[in-house]
């Protein structure tokens, strides 16, 4: 096992571990309930941590987390309901339609 990162809260640690597991990288959340110890030990020692089960997958896991944490910002019009969708979303918040594919030759932001 190898430590991947500390998360600011348990919700993010669990989300990141679940996403990595779904991508085929076995992960666990360590120290999930240590936040109650803050003040008795340094606060940075109380944060939940995400650990990968196989140290050989550490680099791949870091790359995936970086990609997910820095999703491209897009502005597009929904092809179904014509709602303007702003942000890293790939689905319309109003009707649930998928984002249309980029036109050939156009690069994303």
N, CA, C and O atoms as a DFTB+ gen file, in Angstrom:
436 C
 N C O
     1  1       0.844      -1.181       0.000
     2  2       0.000       0.000       0.000
     3  2       0.889       1.244       0.000
     4  3       1.983       1.255       0.564
     5  1       0.377       2.291      -0.655
     6  2       1.107       3.546      -0.708
     7  2       0.118       4.702      -0.582
     8  3      -0.946       4.700      -1.201
     9  1       0.494       5.694       0.238
    10  2      -0.359       6.858       0.449
    11  2      -0.420       7.693      -0.817
    12  3       0.608       8.033      -1.403
    13  1      -1.639       8.021      -1.232
    14  2      -1.839       8.825      -2.428
    15  2      -1.928      10.301      -2.065
    16  3      -1.185      11.117      -2.611
    17  1      -2.840      10.660      -1.141
    18  2      -2.999      12.049      -0.734
    19  2      -3.890      12.150       0.475
    20  3      -4.602      11.209       0.825
    21  1      -3.841      13.315       1.116
    22  2      -4.792      13.657       2.174
    23  2      -5.933      14.416       1.523
    24  3      -5.721      15.198       0.597
    25  1      -7.115      14.187       1.999
    26  2      -8.295      14.883       1.477
    27  2      -8.765      15.908       2.508
    28  3      -8.574      15.703       3.707
    29  1      -9.370      16.995       2.069
    30  2      -9.838      18.002       3.023
    31  2     -11.000      17.533       3.890
    32  3     -11.251      18.099       4.954
    33  1     -11.716      16.492       3.435
    34  2     -12.825      15.967       4.232
    35  2     -13.120      14.527       3.811
    36  3     -12.631      14.051       2.787
    37  1     -13.911      13.862       4.606
    38  2     -14.230      12.452       4.360
    39  2     -15.029      12.246       3.079
    40  3     -14.843      11.245       2.388
    41  1     -15.919      13.189       2.755
    42  2     -16.736      13.046       1.544
    43  2     -15.855      12.992       0.298
    44  3     -16.054      12.133      -0.560
    45  1     -14.884      13.899       0.190
    46  2     -13.998      13.891      -0.978
    47  2     -13.096      12.664      -0.987
    48  3     -12.865      12.078      -2.045
    49  1     -12.589      12.270       0.166
    50  2     -11.734      11.082       0.229
    51  2     -12.497       9.858      -0.279
    52  3     -11.963       9.061      -1.050
    53  1     -13.734       9.717       0.154
    54  2     -14.554       8.580      -0.261
    55  2     -14.884       8.648      -1.749
    56  3     -14.830       7.636      -2.448
    57  1     -15.224       9.837      -2.228
    58  2     -15.527      10.016      -3.655
    59  2     -14.321       9.653      -4.512
    60  3     -14.451       8.903      -5.480
    61  1     -13.138      10.186      -4.162
    62  2     -11.933       9.903      -4.944
    63  2     -11.587       8.422      -4.910
    64  3     -11.231       7.849      -5.939
    65  1     -11.687       7.791      -3.738
    66  2     -11.390       6.358      -3.634
    67  2     -12.370       5.539      -4.476
    68  3     -11.966       4.591      -5.148
    69  1     -13.648       5.898      -4.442
    70  2     -14.653       5.180      -5.231
    71  2     -14.400       5.344      -6.727
    72  3     -14.526       4.383      -7.486
    73  1     -14.041       6.566      -7.159
    74  2     -13.761       6.792      -8.579
    75  2     -12.546       5.972      -9.021
    76  3     -12.555       5.368     -10.094
    77  1     -11.519       5.956      -8.199
    78  2     -10.318       5.190      -8.549
    79  2     -10.618       3.692      -8.597
    80  3     -10.128       2.991      -9.482
    81  1     -11.418       3.202      -7.655
    82  2     -11.808       1.784      -7.670
    83  2     -12.582       1.450      -8.944
    84  3     -12.376       0.393      -9.543
    85  1     -13.472       2.355      -9.356
    86  2     -14.233       2.140     -10.588
    87  2     -13.326       2.145     -11.813
    88  3     -13.654       1.533     -12.829
    89  1     -12.183       2.836     -11.723
    90  2     -11.210       2.860     -12.830
    91  2     -10.247       1.692     -12.759
    92  3      -9.325       1.606     -13.570
    93  1     -10.441       0.785     -11.801
    94  2      -9.602      -0.410     -11.720
    95  2      -8.388      -0.277     -10.809
    96  3      -7.487      -1.115     -10.858
    97  1      -8.351       0.755      -9.985
    98  2      -7.238       0.956      -9.057
    99  2      -7.771       0.767      -7.640
   100  3      -8.554       1.580      -7.148
   101  1      -7.343      -0.307      -6.992
   102  2      -7.827      -0.604      -5.652
   103  2      -7.337       0.456      -4.672
   104  3      -6.136       0.702      -4.565
   105  1      -8.281       1.089      -3.952
   106  2      -7.972       2.160      -3.005
   107  2      -8.749       1.963      -1.722
   108  3      -9.791       1.308      -1.693
   109  1      -8.219       2.544      -0.666
   110  2      -8.925       2.575       0.610
   111  2      -8.799       3.973       1.210
   112  3      -7.885       4.730       0.882
   113  1      -9.730       4.291       2.088
   114  2      -9.677       5.541       2.845
   115  2      -9.178       5.181       4.239
   116  3      -9.776       4.358       4.933
   117  1      -8.080       5.805       4.636
   118  2      -7.513       5.596       5.957
   119  2      -7.791       6.821       6.820
   120  3      -7.941       7.926       6.298
   121  1      -7.861       6.637       8.119
   122  2      -8.136       7.694       9.095
   123  2      -9.452       8.423       8.800
   124  3      -9.483       9.653       8.833
   125  1     -10.524       7.703       8.515
   126  2     -11.761       8.384       8.133
   127  2     -12.417       9.194       9.251
   128  3     -13.133      10.154       8.968
   129  1     -12.192       8.835      10.495
   130  2     -12.908       9.497      11.583
   131  2     -11.978      10.200      12.571
   132  3     -12.346      10.406      13.728
   133  1     -10.782      10.567      12.125
   134  2      -9.826      11.213      13.013
   135  2     -10.080      12.700      13.204
   136  3      -9.386      13.335      13.998
   137  1     -11.046      13.276      12.506
   138  2     -11.275      14.722      12.628
   139  2     -11.630      15.124      14.057
   140  3     -11.401      16.267      14.450
   141  1     -12.178      14.214      14.825
   142  2     -12.529      14.538      16.213
   143  2     -11.294      14.711      17.087
   144  3     -11.400      15.214      18.206
   145  1     -10.133      14.305      16.602
   146  2      -8.896      14.448      17.369
   147  2      -8.220      15.796      17.152
   148  3      -7.230      16.100      17.818
   149  1      -8.736      16.609      16.232
   150  2      -8.127      17.918      15.951
   151  2      -8.067      18.727      17.236
   152  3      -9.050      18.818      17.972
   153  1      -6.925      19.302      17.494
   154  2      -6.698      20.043      18.726
   155  2      -5.885      19.238      19.713
   156  3      -5.115      19.794      20.497
   157  1      -6.053      17.927      19.678
   158  2      -5.242      17.050      20.521
   159  2      -3.978      16.630      19.786
   160  3      -2.932      16.402      20.393
   161  1      -4.097      16.534      18.467
   162  2      -2.948      16.300      17.600
   163  2      -3.038      17.338      16.477
   164  3      -4.105      17.918      16.274
   165  1      -1.959      17.585      15.749
   166  2      -2.001      18.618      14.698
   167  2      -3.125      18.346      13.694
   168  3      -3.363      17.198      13.320
   169  1      -3.816      19.409      13.259
   170  2      -4.944      19.237      12.341
   171  2      -4.590      18.488      11.057
   172  3      -5.411      17.725      10.547
   173  1      -3.386      18.691      10.529
   174  2      -3.028      17.994       9.287
   175  2      -2.847      16.497       9.502
   176  3      -2.802      15.736       8.535
   177  1      -2.743      16.070      10.737
   178  2      -2.648      14.643      11.036
   179  2      -4.023      14.002      11.224
   180  3      -4.131      12.795      11.439
   181  1      -5.066      14.820      11.139
   182  2      -6.432      14.337      11.349
   183  2      -7.205      14.153      10.047
   184  3      -8.335      13.663      10.062
   185  1      -6.611      14.537       8.933
   186  2      -7.323      14.473       7.655
   187  2      -7.407      13.035       7.153
   188  3      -6.478      12.252       7.354
   189  1      -8.521      12.682       6.496
   190  2      -8.607      11.346       5.885
   191  2      -7.613      11.244       4.736
   192  3      -7.301      12.241       4.085
   193  1      -7.123      10.047       4.492
   194  2      -6.145       9.814       3.431
   195  2      -6.648       8.747       2.473
   196  3      -7.366       7.829       2.869
   197  1      -6.267       8.876       1.220
   198  2      -6.565       7.863       0.200
   199  2      -5.270       7.111      -0.068
   200  3      -4.236       7.721      -0.340
   201  1      -5.326       5.804       0.007
   202  2      -4.168       4.948      -0.220
   203  2      -4.480       3.985      -1.365
   204  3      -5.596       3.476      -1.470
   205  1      -3.489       3.740      -2.220
   206  2      -3.630       2.745      -3.287
   207  2      -3.106       1.412      -2.767
   208  3      -2.137       1.359      -2.010
   209  1      -3.761       0.344      -3.186
   210  2      -3.360      -0.988      -2.743
   211  2      -2.072      -1.467      -3.378
   212  3      -1.290      -2.168      -2.736
   213  1      -1.838      -1.103      -4.625
   214  2      -0.646      -1.522      -5.370
   215  2       0.203      -0.284      -5.649
   216  3      -0.221       0.610      -6.381
   217  1       1.395      -0.234      -5.068
   218  2       2.276       0.932      -5.233
   219  2       2.621       1.184      -6.694
   220  3       2.946       2.313      -7.062
   221  1       2.558       0.160      -7.529
   222  2       2.861       0.324      -8.957
   223  2       1.798       1.173      -9.656
   224  3       2.063       1.723     -10.725
   225  1       0.615       1.291      -9.080
   226  2      -0.467       2.084      -9.672
   227  2      -0.524       3.503      -9.110
   228  3      -1.437       4.260      -9.440
   229  1       0.422       3.865      -8.281
   230  2       0.427       5.181      -7.634
   231  2       0.442       6.314      -8.661
   232  3      -0.360       7.243      -8.561
   233  1       1.336       6.252      -9.640
   234  2       1.430       7.296     -10.666
   235  2       0.162       7.414     -11.494
   236  3      -0.294       8.517     -11.793
   237  1      -0.404       6.275     -11.864
   238  2      -1.643       6.274     -12.642
   239  2      -2.777       6.889     -11.829
   240  3      -3.588       7.643     -12.368
   241  1      -2.839       6.574     -10.546
   242  2      -3.885       7.122      -9.688
   243  2      -3.734       8.638      -9.546
   244  3      -4.726       9.364      -9.599
   245  1      -2.508       9.118      -9.367
   246  2      -2.280      10.566      -9.278
   247  2      -2.700      11.271     -10.562
   248  3      -3.303      12.344     -10.521
   249  1      -2.377      10.659     -11.712
   250  2      -2.745      11.262     -12.999
   251  2      -4.263      11.345     -13.159
   252  3      -4.780      12.365     -13.617
   253  1      -4.976      10.291     -12.788
   254  2      -6.437      10.295     -12.884
   255  2      -7.050      11.349     -11.952
   256  3      -7.956      12.080     -12.352
   257  1      -6.560      11.423     -10.726
   258  2      -7.082      12.428      -9.802
   259  2      -6.834      13.833     -10.316
   260  3      -7.703      14.698     -10.198
   261  1      -5.661      14.073     -10.884
   262  2      -5.361      15.391     -11.432
   263  2      -6.310      15.723     -12.576
   264  3      -6.785      16.854     -12.680
   265  1      -6.589      14.748     -13.431
   266  2      -7.519      14.955     -14.547
   267  2      -8.919      15.270     -14.030
   268  3      -9.577      16.171     -14.550
   269  1      -9.379      14.552     -13.029
   270  2     -10.721      14.760     -12.492
   271  2     -10.828      16.081     -11.741
   272  3     -11.867      16.739     -11.796
   273  1      -9.775      16.473     -11.047
   274  2      -9.803      17.702     -10.264
   275  2      -9.635      18.951     -11.131
   276  3      -9.913      20.058     -10.669
   277  1      -9.194      18.797     -12.358
   278  2      -8.989      19.935     -13.257
   279  2      -9.743      19.718     -14.568
   280  3      -9.175      19.836     -15.654
   281  1     -11.009      19.404     -14.448
   282  2     -11.848      19.180     -15.634
   283  2     -11.939      20.473     -16.449
   284  3     -11.972      21.561     -15.875
   285  1     -11.980      20.364     -17.777
   286  2     -12.050      21.576     -18.602
   287  2     -13.376      22.315     -18.409
   288  3     -14.425      21.702     -18.210
   289  1     -13.304      23.623     -18.472
   290  2     -14.483      24.473     -18.358
   291  2     -15.072      24.661     -19.762
   292  3     -14.367      25.070     -20.685
   293  1     -16.339      24.368     -19.913
   294  2     -16.978      24.469     -21.228
   295  2     -18.250      25.310     -21.136
   296  3     -18.855      25.440     -20.072
   297  1     -18.632      25.867     -22.260
   298  2     -19.894      26.586     -22.398
   299  2     -20.559      26.026     -23.648
   300  3     -20.014      26.150     -24.745
   301  1     -21.731      25.412     -23.498
   302  2     -22.402      24.802     -24.645
   303  2     -23.912      24.914     -24.491
   304  3     -24.438      25.080     -23.390
   305  1     -24.586      24.820     -25.618
   306  2     -26.048      24.861     -25.642
   307  2     -26.572      23.440     -25.792
   308  3     -26.104      22.680     -26.640
   309  1     -27.531      23.094     -24.971
   310  2     -28.121      21.754     -25.011
   311  2     -28.856      21.571     -26.337
   312  3     -29.658      22.422     -26.721
   313  1     -28.587      20.458     -27.048
   314  2     -29.272      20.234     -28.320
   315  2     -30.764      19.908     -28.150
   316  3     -31.539      20.056     -29.095
   317  1     -31.167      19.466     -26.951
   318  2     -32.560      19.078     -26.744
   319  2     -33.431      20.239     -26.263
   320  3     -34.511      20.467     -26.809
   321  1     -32.974      20.973     -25.249
   322  2     -33.828      22.025     -24.674
   323  2     -33.246      23.426     -24.859
   324  3     -33.864      24.409     -24.451
   325  1     -32.076      23.525     -25.466
   326  2     -31.402      24.794     -25.777
   327  2     -30.966      25.579     -24.544
   328  3     -30.699      26.777     -24.634
   329  1     -30.891      24.918     -23.404
   330  2     -30.398      25.547     -22.180
   331  2     -28.877      25.747     -22.314
   332  3     -28.190      24.905     -22.892
   333  1     -28.361      26.849     -21.785
   334  2     -26.926      27.097     -21.798
   335  2     -26.315      26.409     -20.574
   336  3     -26.740      26.651     -19.445
   337  1     -25.321      25.557     -20.804
   338  2     -24.652      24.816     -19.733
   339  2     -23.229      25.352     -19.630
   340  3     -22.487      25.363     -20.612
   341  1     -22.862      25.790     -18.450
   342  2     -21.569      26.417     -18.219
   343  2     -20.817      25.631     -17.158
   344  3     -21.345      25.393     -16.072
   345  1     -19.600      25.230     -17.457
   346  2     -18.772      24.515     -16.488
   347  2     -18.265      23.210     -17.057
   348  3     -18.335      22.989     -18.266
   349  1     -17.750      22.337     -16.192
   350  2     -17.152      21.089     -16.663
   351  2     -18.178      19.971     -16.872
   352  3     -17.833      18.789     -16.846
   353  1     -19.432      20.351     -17.079
   354  2     -20.501      19.353     -17.143
   355  2     -20.625      18.741     -18.533
   356  3     -20.437      19.416     -19.545
   357  1     -20.945      17.451     -18.562
   358  2     -21.120      16.735     -19.824
   359  2     -22.568      16.336     -20.034
   360  3     -22.886      15.588     -20.958
   361  1     -23.443      16.837     -19.178
   362  2     -24.856      16.525     -19.258
   363  2     -25.641      17.786     -18.885
   364  3     -25.246      18.527     -17.985
   365  1     -26.739      18.018     -19.574
   366  2     -27.568      19.192     -19.313
   367  2     -28.222      19.070     -17.940
   368  3     -28.802      18.038     -17.603
   369  1     -28.118      20.141     -17.156
   370  2     -28.716      20.138     -15.828
   371  2     -30.241      20.195     -15.900
   372  3     -30.922      19.780     -14.962
   373  1     -30.776      20.702     -17.001
   374  2     -32.210      20.916     -17.130
   375  2     -32.951      19.662     -17.600
   376  3     -33.968      19.278     -17.022
   377  1     -32.431      19.030     -18.654
   378  2     -33.167      17.884     -19.222
   379  2     -32.378      16.573     -19.198
   380  3     -32.942      15.511     -19.459
   381  1     -31.087      16.636     -18.891
   382  2     -30.294      15.411     -18.793
   383  2     -29.664      14.955     -20.099
   384  3     -29.014      13.909     -20.130
   385  1     -29.839      15.710     -21.177
   386  2     -29.262      15.326     -22.469
   387  2     -27.737      15.412     -22.413
   388  3     -27.178      16.239     -21.693
   389  1     -27.081      14.557     -23.173
   390  2     -25.632      14.541     -23.221
   391  2     -25.086      15.722     -24.018
   392  3     -25.734      16.205     -24.947
   393  1     -23.907      16.178     -23.656
   394  2     -23.243      17.256     -24.368
   395  2     -22.948      16.782     -25.791
   396  3     -22.507      15.648     -25.974
   397  1     -23.179      17.617     -26.796
   398  2     -22.876      17.203     -28.165
   399  2     -21.363      17.080     -28.336
   400  3     -20.608      17.772     -27.653
   401  1     -20.911      16.207     -29.242
   402  2     -19.473      16.061     -29.479
   403  2     -18.906      17.338     -30.091
   404  3     -19.613      18.089     -30.763
   405  1     -17.613      17.570     -29.845
   406  2     -16.938      18.717     -30.467
   407  2     -16.902      18.532     -31.968
   408  3     -16.779      17.410     -32.459
   409  1     -17.010      19.624     -32.697
   410  2     -16.921      19.567     -34.157
   411  2     -15.513      19.141     -34.553
   412  3     -14.560      19.469     -33.846
   413  1     -15.349      18.419     -35.662
   414  2     -14.021      18.004     -36.113
   415  2     -13.110      19.214     -36.281
   416  3     -13.503      20.241     -36.835
   417  1     -11.884      19.063     -35.789
   418  2     -10.915      20.124     -35.917
   419  2     -10.968      21.149     -34.803
   420  3     -10.107      22.025     -34.723
   421  1     -11.991      21.047     -33.925
   422  2     -12.083      21.985     -32.817
   423  2     -11.504      21.326     -31.570
   424  3     -11.804      20.170     -31.270
   425  1     -10.689      22.055     -30.865
   426  2     -10.095      21.548     -29.639
   427  2     -10.907      22.058     -28.468
   428  3     -11.519      23.124     -28.538
   429  1     -10.910      21.291     -27.395
   430  2     -11.580      21.738     -26.177
   431  2     -10.716      22.768     -25.471
   432  3      -9.534      22.897     -25.788
   433  1     -11.281      23.507     -24.517
   434  2     -10.541      24.535     -23.795
   435  2      -9.480      23.944     -22.886
   436  3      -8.768      24.684     -22.207
